[in-house]
């Protein structure tokens, strides 16, 4: 969490606790003595704690409340294509590859799982680069091939950087690099809030949406 976000949380917390504490005294027609003042403070702090618990769990995704912090909700399944510069010994490329990204996101964490018909990649280091003043929204992550796949093969790893485009539907566009000396482009669109766990499930979800 950035320093600016922490400062905003502190400012909002003070404002909410103060407003609710004063409201407690006014609505219940309490006198402004030490005992009632302590109860008002306790009420304000408790209410603020409940608010942030709700916000960090659900509220940050809700329209209106999602404006409190500059943080897009990417959770769900995305479908599109991957274009790789890989070529076989005869110089033939793979062409456009059917590609899916499944994103699991909470307020503080984000995780990427990617699927083709022959590859599953899982992220192990993720970051969101969000700059409100410029409108920049990027996601980047390091990934490796899921270890349940062909464990005797050379460990495939790489990095991906994606630009977040808040269109309708939302899109992710960018590039990837791998330790197999290949790279390429990724172009996917948001298709569902549903989280799936396989290429076939993602493909079915995509086809049912068409």
N, C-alpha and C positions, 0 to 999 in steps of 0.2 A: 504494500500500500504506500502511495506517495505521501510526502510531507504535506502537500496541499490538501489531500483527502483527509489526513489526520486532523489538520487544522479545521477543516470544514465540519468534521464529526464533532469536535470539541465545541465549536461555535453553535452548531445546531442543538447539541445536548444542553448547553447552558440556556439557550433560548426556550427549548421545550420544558425543561425543569422549572425555569422561572415562571413561565406562563401558566403551567399546570399547578404549580405551587400556589400562586396568587389566586387562580381560579378556585382551588380547593378552599381557601379561606373565605372567598366572596360567596360562593355558591352555598357553602354550609354555614354562612353567617358567623364565622369564627372571629374572635377578637385577636388582635395582633400581639399576643404575648409570647413568651419564650416557648412554652409547651406546644402551643398550636403552630408556632413557627417551625419547630422541629418536625412536627407531623407533616406540615406542608412540604418541607424540604424532602422528607422521606418519600412522600407521595410523588413528588416531581421526579426524584431520582429513579424510583421503581418504575414509574410510567415510561421514562426515557429508556430504561433498560429493556422493557417489553417492546418499545418501538423499534429499537435497533435490532433486537432478536428477530422480529418480524421482517424488518427491512432486509437484513442480510440473508434471510432464508427465502423470502418470496417477494418482498416489496420492490426490490431493485428491478424486477421484471415487469412491474405493473405500470401501465401508461400514466403519466403524470409524475409518479414517484421515480420513474426511471430518469427523470431530468435532474434529480439531486446530484448524481455523479455522472460523469461522461464515460459511460461504460456500456457498449452494445451487448445485447443478449444474442449469442451465437449458438446456443444449445440446440441440438437437433441433427437432422440428416441432410447432407448436401450432395447433389448429383451433378456430374459433368464429365469432362474429359481431361486426360493427361496426355501431353505431347512430349515424347522423349527424343533426344538426339541419338539414342542407342541404335547401332547397326550391327548386323551379323557379319560373318566372314565374307559374304558376297556383297556387302554394302546395302543390304535391304533393311529399311527401317520398320518400326512396329506400327506406324500410323497412329491415329487417334485411339487411345485406350479408354474404355469405360471406367470411370473413377468415382469413388464415393468417399466422403469425409463424414465421420460421426463425431460430433463435439459434445462433450460433457462439461458443463460450466456451472460454477457457483460464483458468488460475488468475488471471492478471493482466488479461486483456482479455475484452470481450464485444461482440458485434456483432449488430444486428437487421436482418433483411430482412422486409418485409411484402408480402403479396400480396392483391389482389382480382382479379376478372376483367378489370379495366381499369386497374389501378394497381400499380406496384411502388415501394416506398419503401425507402431504405437509410439506416441511421443513420450519423451522423458525429461524434457526441459522446455518450458513454454513461457511466452511473454506476450503481453499486449502493449503496443506503443500507441498511446492516445494523446493527441495534442488538440485541445479544444480551440485554441487560438488560430490554428491553421486548418482545422477540420481533418487532420491526418488520423487515420485509423488503420493500423497494421497489426497483423498477428504473425508471430514467428515461433518455430519450434524445431527441436532436434528429434529425430525419429530413428528407430531401428526395426528391423524385421522381427515379427513376433517369434519368440524362441520355440514355440510349438511347431513351427514350420521347418522341416528339413534341417534339423539341428547340426548335421554334419557339413552343411554348406558354409561358405565364407560369410561371416557376419556382415550383413548389409546395414549401413547407417547413412544418415544424411541430414540435411537441413532444408527447411521450407520457409519461405517468407511470402505472406499473402496480404493483399490490399483488401480491406473491408469496404464494400460498396453498398450503401444503404438505399438500394433501389427496390422495385417491386417486381419479382422477388429479389431478396438480398443476394449478393454475389460475393465470391472470394476469387480473386485473380492474382497470380503471382508465379514464382519460380521455385524449383527445387534443385538441390545438388546432392550427389551421392558419392560414397567412397569407391564406387565402381567406375569412376570417371565418366559418369553420365549426368546430364542435367536436362531440364525441360520446363515446360510451362503447365500451369494448372488453371483450369477455368471451371468453377462449379457454382451452382445456384441452390438456394435453400428450398427444400421440398417438403419438410415435415418437422414438427417438434418431437416426433417419436424417435427414440433411441433404439438402434438395431445393432446386432452383434455379428453379422456376417454379410458377405457380398451378395448372396442370394436374397437375403431379407431386404437389403437395401435396394436391390434391383426390382423386387416385387413391389416394394413401397413406391418406387419411382414409376413403375408401369401402371400401378393402380391410380396414380395421380394424374395420368394423362387421359 
